[in-house]
């Protein structure tokens, strides 16, 4: 198990770079706009948003290298993209070059949401798969917090502080690249490429006492039809599951809140000195409750965490909406938004990448994850971009009420549609989810063959 944990943590470090890369730009935001005399529109849509569009492209097409060259090599090249992005952006002398290198980093972020969860889900034993894949989400949150702290300490080192802020990411990128060289390829991917002897060696490292023949036969049978795609009728149910969990993830308003926290606090009547509260405080809350989610995901299951998160979403978003409508003022909005962050971290935050990595068969897993990840990132690009306009047109009270109502729909999804995937081998999950007669979507373990 120690080897599996080390390999899982190594792959999940892609999440740390994801979180760091996403947030580190916030510290350079105003400095870059003043430096290049950019208009609000250009600064927002090009300088700040280009990494996000790189993420969308990386998510849409990241399944291709994950399938073609393997999980390990894709993770290695993701590290290279992060390193190039950090160095290039740090030495950029105009907004276009800066945006281009940020776009490259975004490609790495998008691809990592496919390759890292796929790799970990394919090496992990069923009873520990949830918490091992959720390490990816924990690393995202840790990366976000470290980026906030890094920016805080680098902000006063002079006019080139922004270069250090974005360039310091090169250090964890190099460490990550070196670590990735030490892990083996996913045995399930090797079997899908008929590289049986290499797969056998990895499986033996995972569990020397297991019946390797049965495991390999099950995995090969699950991935035998190479010319299938995720849009075939038999895969309609897992495709719907991936779409809905990604859809509701963003319609909670989580990215809109993370991007516009200072603006939201100012709308609530707080002064600009809430920057620390809205960054490091949020980061710590996110980290603590993500840790709780990671600890509980294999004990309580994915559905129960989603129940808890959904109810927390509805209560917190409803209270935020009421705070704006009735103008409660004071610390009411920050307190309710911290409850919102905790609800997200323990529910959707802990579950989404685990769940999407579990529900597709071996041979189309990367394509299925690319679909779910693409839905997530396209909405993550669109919804936050509408927030300033929506706040001025219909008001923050209505915006947060809409998010709360969407979370009522998420709760119905969890109750009536979402299956529990805890402790079930990927092959059995694949078999049951592609059956047409899934009674109430209640998945039962029908085979104990396999350690994976």
C-alpha positions as CSV (number, residue, x, y, z in Angstrom):
1,X,0.0,0.0,0.0
2,X,2.9,2.4,0.7
3,X,3.9,2.2,-3.0
4,X,0.4,2.9,-4.1
5,X,0.2,5.9,-1.7
6,X,3.5,7.3,-3.0
7,X,2.5,6.9,-6.6
8,X,-0.9,8.5,-5.9
9,X,0.6,11.5,-4.1
10,X,3.1,11.9,-7.0
11,X,0.4,12.0,-9.6
12,X,-1.8,14.2,-7.4
13,X,1.0,16.8,-7.3
14,X,-0.3,17.8,-10.7
15,X,-3.3,19.2,-8.7
16,X,-1.0,21.3,-6.6
17,X,0.4,22.9,-9.7
18,X,-3.1,23.3,-11.0
19,X,-4.2,25.2,-7.8
20,X,-1.1,27.3,-7.7
21,X,-1.2,28.2,-11.4
22,X,-4.9,29.2,-11.2
23,X,-4.6,31.5,-8.3
24,X,-1.1,33.0,-8.5
25,X,-2.2,35.4,-11.2
26,X,-4.5,37.2,-8.6
27,X,-1.5,38.7,-6.9
28,X,-0.2,40.2,-10.1
29,X,-3.6,41.4,-11.3
30,X,-3.6,45.2,-10.7
31,X,0.2,45.5,-11.1
32,X,0.0,44.1,-14.6
33,X,-2.9,46.3,-15.6
34,X,-1.0,49.4,-14.5
35,X,2.3,48.2,-16.1
36,X,0.8,47.7,-19.6
37,X,-2.0,50.4,-19.3
38,X,-4.6,47.8,-20.4
39,X,-8.3,48.5,-20.6
40,X,-10.6,46.6,-18.3
41,X,-11.9,44.6,-21.2
42,X,-8.5,43.6,-22.6
43,X,-7.0,43.0,-19.1
44,X,-9.9,40.7,-18.1
45,X,-10.4,38.8,-21.4
46,X,-6.8,38.4,-22.5
47,X,-4.2,38.9,-19.7
48,X,-6.3,37.3,-16.9
49,X,-8.5,34.9,-18.8
50,X,-6.1,33.3,-21.3
51,X,-5.0,30.6,-18.8
52,X,-8.7,29.7,-18.3
53,X,-9.2,29.3,-22.1
54,X,-6.0,27.1,-22.2
55,X,-7.6,25.0,-19.5
56,X,-10.8,24.6,-21.6
57,X,-8.7,23.4,-24.6
58,X,-6.6,21.2,-22.4
59,X,-9.7,19.6,-20.9
60,X,-11.3,19.0,-24.3
61,X,-8.3,17.5,-25.9
62,X,-6.4,16.1,-22.9
63,X,-8.0,12.7,-23.3
64,X,-6.1,12.2,-26.6
65,X,-2.6,12.0,-25.2
66,X,-3.9,10.3,-22.0
67,X,-5.1,7.5,-24.3
68,X,-2.4,7.5,-26.9
69,X,0.9,7.9,-25.0
70,X,-0.3,6.8,-21.6
71,X,-1.1,8.3,-18.2
72,X,2.5,8.6,-17.0
73,X,3.9,10.3,-20.1
74,X,0.9,12.7,-20.2
75,X,1.6,13.6,-16.6
76,X,5.3,14.2,-17.4
77,X,4.4,16.6,-20.3
78,X,1.9,18.4,-18.1
79,X,4.9,19.2,-15.8
80,X,6.8,20.5,-18.7
81,X,3.9,22.8,-19.7
82,X,3.7,24.2,-16.2
83,X,7.5,24.9,-16.2
84,X,7.5,26.6,-19.6
85,X,4.5,28.7,-18.6
86,X,6.1,29.9,-15.3
87,X,9.5,30.8,-16.9
88,X,7.9,32.4,-20.0
89,X,5.4,34.5,-18.1
90,X,8.0,35.7,-15.6
91,X,10.2,37.0,-18.4
92,X,7.4,38.4,-20.6
93,X,7.7,42.1,-21.5
94,X,4.3,42.6,-23.1
95,X,0.7,41.4,-22.4
96,X,0.5,39.2,-25.5
97,X,3.6,37.1,-24.7
98,X,2.5,36.9,-21.1
99,X,-1.0,35.7,-22.1
100,X,0.5,33.2,-24.5
101,X,2.6,31.6,-21.8
102,X,-0.3,31.6,-19.3
103,X,-2.3,29.8,-22.0
104,X,0.3,27.1,-22.1
105,X,0.0,26.6,-18.3
106,X,-3.8,26.4,-18.8
107,X,-3.3,23.5,-21.2
108,X,-1.5,21.7,-18.4
109,X,-4.3,22.5,-15.9
110,X,-7.0,21.1,-18.2
111,X,-5.1,17.9,-19.1
112,X,-4.2,17.3,-15.5
113,X,-7.9,17.0,-14.6
114,X,-8.0,13.9,-16.9
115,X,-4.7,12.2,-16.6
116,X,-4.1,12.4,-12.8
117,X,-7.5,11.1,-11.6
118,X,-7.4,8.4,-14.3
119,X,-3.9,7.2,-13.2
120,X,-4.8,7.1,-9.5
121,X,-8.1,5.4,-10.0
122,X,-6.4,2.7,-12.1
123,X,-3.8,1.8,-9.5
124,X,-5.9,2.1,-6.4
125,X,-7.7,-0.8,-4.6
126,X,-11.5,-0.2,-4.5
127,X,-11.7,0.3,-0.8
128,X,-9.1,3.1,-0.9
129,X,-9.8,4.5,-4.3
130,X,-11.9,7.5,-3.1
131,X,-9.4,9.0,-0.8
132,X,-6.4,8.3,-3.1
133,X,-8.1,10.0,-6.1
134,X,-9.4,12.8,-3.8
135,X,-5.7,13.6,-3.0
136,X,-5.8,15.4,-6.4
137,X,-8.5,17.8,-5.1
138,X,-6.6,18.2,-1.8
139,X,-3.5,19.2,-3.7
140,X,-5.5,21.7,-5.8
141,X,-6.7,23.3,-2.6
142,X,-3.2,23.2,-1.1
143,X,-1.8,24.8,-4.2
144,X,-4.4,27.6,-4.0
145,X,-3.5,28.3,-0.4
146,X,0.3,28.2,-1.0
147,X,-0.2,30.6,-4.0
148,X,-2.0,33.1,-1.8
149,X,0.7,32.8,0.9
150,X,3.5,33.1,-1.7
151,X,1.9,36.2,-3.2
152,X,1.5,37.7,0.2
153,X,5.2,37.4,0.9
154,X,6.4,38.5,-2.5
155,X,4.1,41.5,-3.0
156,X,6.5,44.0,-1.5
157,X,9.8,43.1,-3.2
158,X,9.6,45.9,-5.8
159,X,8.3,46.7,-9.2
160,X,9.1,43.2,-10.5
161,X,7.2,41.4,-7.7
162,X,4.7,40.0,-10.3
163,X,7.6,38.3,-12.1
164,X,8.6,36.5,-9.0
165,X,5.0,35.6,-8.2
166,X,4.4,33.8,-11.5
167,X,8.0,32.6,-11.9
168,X,8.3,30.8,-8.6
169,X,6.0,28.1,-9.9
170,X,9.0,26.8,-11.9
171,X,10.4,25.3,-8.6
172,X,7.5,22.9,-7.8
173,X,7.2,22.2,-11.5
174,X,10.7,20.8,-11.6
175,X,10.2,18.8,-8.4
176,X,7.0,17.3,-9.9
177,X,8.7,16.4,-13.2
178,X,11.5,14.5,-11.3
179,X,8.9,12.7,-9.1
180,X,6.8,11.6,-12.1
181,X,9.9,9.8,-13.6
182,X,9.8,7.5,-10.6
183,X,6.3,6.1,-11.0
184,X,5.2,3.2,-13.2
185,X,2.6,3.3,-16.0
186,X,-1.0,2.5,-15.2
187,X,-1.4,-1.3,-15.5
188,X,-4.9,-0.9,-17.0
189,X,-3.6,1.3,-19.7
190,X,-0.8,-1.2,-20.4
191,X,-3.3,-4.0,-20.7
192,X,-5.4,-1.9,-23.1
193,X,-2.3,-1.7,-25.3
194,X,-1.6,-5.4,-25.0
195,X,1.6,-4.8,-23.1
196,X,0.9,-7.7,-20.8
197,X,4.3,-8.3,-19.4
198,X,4.8,-4.7,-18.3
199,X,1.3,-4.7,-16.8
200,X,2.1,-7.9,-14.9
201,X,5.2,-6.3,-13.3
202,X,3.2,-3.3,-12.1
203,X,0.4,-5.4,-10.8
204,X,2.9,-7.6,-8.9
205,X,4.4,-4.4,-7.3
206,X,0.9,-3.4,-6.2
207,X,0.1,-6.8,-4.7
208,X,2.5,-9.7,-5.0
209,X,-0.2,-12.1,-3.4
210,X,-3.0,-11.4,-5.9
211,X,-4.1,-13.7,-8.7
212,X,-2.7,-11.7,-11.6
213,X,-4.3,-13.8,-14.3
214,X,-7.9,-13.1,-13.1
215,X,-7.1,-9.4,-12.7
216,X,-5.6,-9.2,-16.2
217,X,-8.5,-11.1,-17.7
218,X,-11.1,-8.9,-16.1
219,X,-9.3,-5.7,-17.2
220,X,-8.8,-6.9,-20.7
221,X,-12.4,-8.0,-21.0
222,X,-13.5,-4.5,-19.8
223,X,-11.4,-2.8,-22.4
224,X,-11.6,-5.2,-25.4
225,X,-13.7,-3.0,-27.7
226,X,-11.3,-0.3,-28.8
227,X,-13.4,1.2,-31.5
228,X,-16.2,2.4,-29.1
229,X,-16.8,5.9,-28.0
230,X,-18.5,7.6,-25.1
231,X,-21.5,8.8,-27.2
232,X,-22.7,5.3,-27.9
233,X,-26.2,4.5,-26.5
234,X,-24.8,1.9,-24.0
235,X,-22.7,4.6,-22.3
236,X,-25.6,7.2,-22.1
237,X,-26.0,6.8,-18.3
238,X,-22.4,7.3,-17.3
239,X,-22.2,10.2,-19.8
240,X,-25.2,11.8,-18.2
241,X,-23.7,11.3,-14.7
242,X,-20.4,13.0,-15.8
243,X,-22.4,15.9,-17.4
244,X,-24.6,16.5,-14.4
245,X,-22.0,16.4,-11.6
246,X,-19.8,18.8,-13.6
247,X,-22.8,21.0,-14.5
248,X,-23.9,21.3,-10.8
249,X,-20.3,21.8,-9.7
250,X,-20.2,25.1,-11.5
251,X,-23.8,26.1,-11.0
252,X,-23.1,26.2,-7.3
253,X,-21.3,29.5,-8.1
254,X,-18.0,28.2,-6.7
255,X,-15.7,29.6,-9.4
256,X,-17.6,32.8,-9.6
257,X,-17.1,33.2,-5.9
258,X,-13.4,32.4,-5.9
259,X,-12.7,34.8,-8.8
260,X,-14.8,37.7,-7.3
261,X,-14.6,37.2,-3.6
262,X,-13.3,40.8,-2.9
263,X,-16.0,42.3,-5.1
264,X,-18.7,40.2,-3.4
265,X,-17.5,41.3,0.1
266,X,-17.4,45.0,-1.1
267,X,-20.9,44.6,-2.4
268,X,-21.9,43.4,1.1
269,X,-20.5,46.7,2.5
270,X,-17.1,45.6,3.8
271,X,-14.0,47.6,3.0
272,X,-11.0,46.7,0.9
273,X,-9.1,45.4,4.0
274,X,-11.0,42.1,3.6
275,X,-8.5,41.0,1.0
276,X,-6.7,38.8,3.5
277,X,-10.0,37.4,4.8
278,X,-11.2,36.6,1.3
279,X,-8.0,34.8,0.2
280,X,-5.9,33.1,3.0
281,X,-9.0,32.6,5.2
282,X,-10.9,31.0,2.3
283,X,-7.9,28.9,1.4
284,X,-7.6,27.6,5.0
285,X,-11.3,26.8,5.2
286,X,-11.2,25.1,1.9
287,X,-8.1,23.0,2.9
288,X,-9.6,21.9,6.3
289,X,-12.9,20.7,4.9
290,X,-11.3,19.1,1.8
291,X,-9.2,17.1,4.3
292,X,-12.4,16.0,6.1
293,X,-13.9,15.1,2.7
294,X,-10.9,13.0,1.7
295,X,-10.9,11.2,5.1
296,X,-14.6,10.4,4.8
297,X,-15.1,9.6,1.1
298,X,-14.3,5.9,1.4
299,X,-16.1,5.5,4.8
300,X,-19.4,7.4,4.2
301,X,-19.4,7.1,0.4
302,X,-19.7,9.6,-2.5
303,X,-23.5,10.0,-2.1
304,X,-23.6,10.9,1.5
305,X,-20.9,13.6,1.1
306,X,-22.9,15.0,-1.8
307,X,-26.0,15.0,0.4
308,X,-24.1,16.9,3.1
309,X,-22.6,19.3,0.5
310,X,-26.0,19.9,-1.2
311,X,-27.8,20.8,2.0
312,X,-24.9,23.0,3.1
313,X,-25.0,24.8,-0.3
314,X,-28.7,25.4,-0.1
315,X,-28.6,26.8,3.4
316,X,-25.4,29.0,2.9
317,X,-26.4,30.3,-0.6
318,X,-30.0,31.0,0.7
319,X,-28.6,33.0,3.6
320,X,-26.1,34.9,1.4
321,X,-29.1,35.9,-0.9
322,X,-31.1,36.9,2.2
323,X,-28.2,39.0,3.5
324,X,-28.0,41.0,0.3
325,X,-31.8,41.3,0.0
326,X,-32.4,42.5,3.6
327,X,-29.1,44.3,3.8
328,X,-28.0,42.6,7.0
329,X,-24.5,43.9,6.7
330,X,-21.6,43.3,9.0
331,X,-19.9,39.9,8.8
332,X,-23.0,38.0,7.8
333,X,-22.0,37.6,4.1
334,X,-18.4,36.4,4.9
335,X,-19.6,34.0,7.5
336,X,-22.2,32.5,5.2
337,X,-19.7,32.3,2.3
338,X,-17.3,30.5,4.6
339,X,-20.1,28.0,5.2
340,X,-20.5,27.8,1.4
341,X,-16.8,27.0,0.9
342,X,-16.9,24.3,3.6
343,X,-20.0,22.7,1.9
344,X,-18.3,22.7,-1.4
345,X,-15.0,21.3,-0.1
346,X,-16.6,18.4,1.8
347,X,-19.1,17.6,-1.1
348,X,-18.5,18.5,-4.7
349,X,-14.9,19.4,-4.2
350,X,-14.0,16.0,-2.7
351,X,-16.3,13.9,-5.0
352,X,-16.2,15.3,-8.6
353,X,-12.8,14.1,-9.9
354,X,-13.2,10.8,-8.0
355,X,-16.7,10.1,-9.4
356,X,-15.9,11.0,-13.0
357,X,-12.8,8.8,-12.9
358,X,-14.8,5.8,-11.7
359,X,-17.9,5.6,-14.0
360,X,-16.4,4.9,-17.4
361,X,-14.9,1.6,-18.7
362,X,-11.1,1.3,-19.0
363,X,-10.9,1.8,-22.7
364,X,-12.9,5.0,-22.8
365,X,-12.1,6.4,-19.3
366,X,-9.9,9.2,-20.5
367,X,-12.5,10.2,-23.1
368,X,-15.2,10.2,-20.5
369,X,-13.2,12.2,-18.1
370,X,-12.3,14.7,-20.9
371,X,-16.1,15.1,-21.5
372,X,-16.9,15.7,-17.8
373,X,-13.8,18.0,-17.4
374,X,-14.8,20.0,-20.5
375,X,-18.3,20.6,-19.2
376,X,-16.8,21.8,-15.9
377,X,-14.2,24.1,-17.5
378,X,-16.5,25.6,-20.2
379,X,-19.0,26.6,-17.5
380,X,-16.1,27.7,-15.3
381,X,-15.2,30.1,-18.1
382,X,-18.7,31.3,-18.9
383,X,-20.4,31.7,-15.5
384,X,-17.7,33.9,-13.7
385,X,-17.5,36.1,-16.8
386,X,-21.2,37.0,-16.4
387,X,-21.0,37.8,-12.7
388,X,-20.1,41.6,-13.0
389,X,-23.0,42.1,-15.5
390,X,-25.5,40.0,-13.4
391,X,-24.6,41.8,-10.2
392,X,-25.4,45.2,-11.8
393,X,-28.4,44.0,-13.8
394,X,-30.4,41.8,-11.4
395,X,-28.4,42.2,-8.1
396,X,-26.3,39.8,-6.0
397,X,-29.4,38.7,-4.0
398,X,-31.0,37.2,-7.1
399,X,-27.8,35.7,-8.4
400,X,-27.2,33.8,-5.2
401,X,-30.8,32.8,-5.1
402,X,-30.5,31.2,-8.5
403,X,-27.4,29.3,-7.4
404,X,-29.3,28.1,-4.3
405,X,-32.2,26.9,-6.5
406,X,-29.7,25.0,-8.7
407,X,-28.4,23.2,-5.6
408,X,-32.0,22.1,-4.9
409,X,-31.8,20.4,-8.3
410,X,-28.4,18.9,-7.4
411,X,-29.9,17.4,-4.2
412,X,-32.7,15.8,-6.3
413,X,-29.9,14.4,-8.7
414,X,-28.1,12.9,-5.7
415,X,-31.3,11.4,-4.3
416,X,-32.8,9.9,-7.4
417,X,-30.0,9.4,-10.0
418,X,-26.5,9.3,-8.6
419,X,-25.2,5.8,-7.9
420,X,-22.9,4.9,-5.0
421,X,-19.5,3.8,-6.3
422,X,-17.7,3.3,-2.9
423,X,-15.6,0.1,-2.6
424,X,-16.5,-1.4,-6.0
425,X,-13.9,-2.5,-8.6
426,X,-13.8,-0.4,-11.8
427,X,-14.7,-3.4,-13.9
428,X,-17.8,-4.2,-11.9
429,X,-18.8,-0.5,-11.9
430,X,-18.4,-0.4,-15.7
431,X,-20.5,-3.5,-16.2
432,X,-23.3,-2.3,-14.0
433,X,-23.4,1.3,-15.2
434,X,-23.7,0.2,-18.9
435,X,-26.6,-2.1,-18.2
436,X,-30.0,-0.8,-19.2
437,X,-31.8,-2.3,-16.2
438,X,-30.1,-0.5,-13.4
439,X,-32.8,-0.7,-10.8
440,X,-32.9,2.7,-9.0
441,X,-29.3,3.0,-10.1
442,X,-28.3,0.9,-7.0
443,X,-25.0,-0.7,-7.9
444,X,-24.3,-4.0,-6.3
445,X,-20.9,-5.7,-6.1
446,X,-21.2,-8.8,-8.2
447,X,-17.6,-9.9,-8.4
448,X,-14.8,-10.0,-5.9
449,X,-12.1,-10.7,-8.6
450,X,-9.3,-8.3,-8.6
451,X,-7.4,-6.0,-6.3
452,X,-7.9,-2.9,-8.5
